[in-house]
Amino acid sequence: MNLIGLKTAGDGKRITLDKLNRYLRKTAKKIGLSLTIIQTNEEGRAVSHLQSRRKKIKGILLFPGPWKQSGYVIKDTLEILAIPCIIASLGKNTEILKGIKCVEEEDIYISIEKTLTWLSQQIQRAPKNLLGKASSS
């Protein structure tokens, strides 16, 4: 995600991490989700974050970036947590993350809207007493 500024949005404007974060927050607020953003290229840091907040997290939106080829630990963690998770991807999802719901769009902003909408629906469907144990189907 550090080099996301080298890509352009569908409207030809430069994408930056700050713009994406603002758009994520705006879209999440519109849908009624609270949002915590963590940006890291280190899979271990992401896993530690998920593990330490596992009782508070109700859903996960993941931009896997470098973990598409080597994301075994993040995939195992997501399967163990068994909470709604969706991947937003600018490219093809790989075999390692296969089985996790994925939205592949050329336009990152459309991808964000679709993924957050799906995540909101999954969170709303989860039984209140089992929210941490919801299926990611």
Secondary structure as GFF3:
##gff-version 3
##sequence-region A 1 137
A	DSSP	three_ten_helix	4	6	.	.	.	ID=ss1
A	DSSP	alpha_helix	17	31	.	.	.	ID=ss2
A	DSSP	alpha_helix	43	52	.	.	.	ID=ss3
A	DSSP	beta_strand	60	62	.	.	.	ID=ss4
A	DSSP	three_ten_helix	65	68	.	.	.	ID=ss5
A	DSSP	alpha_helix	72	81	.	.	.	ID=ss6
A	DSSP	beta_strand	85	89	.	.	.	ID=ss7
A	DSSP	three_ten_helix	95	97	.	.	.	ID=ss8
A	DSSP	beta_strand	101	104	.	.	.	ID=ss9
A	DSSP	alpha_helix	108	125	.	.	.	ID=ss10
A	DSSP	three_ten_helix	128	133	.	.	.	ID=ss11
###
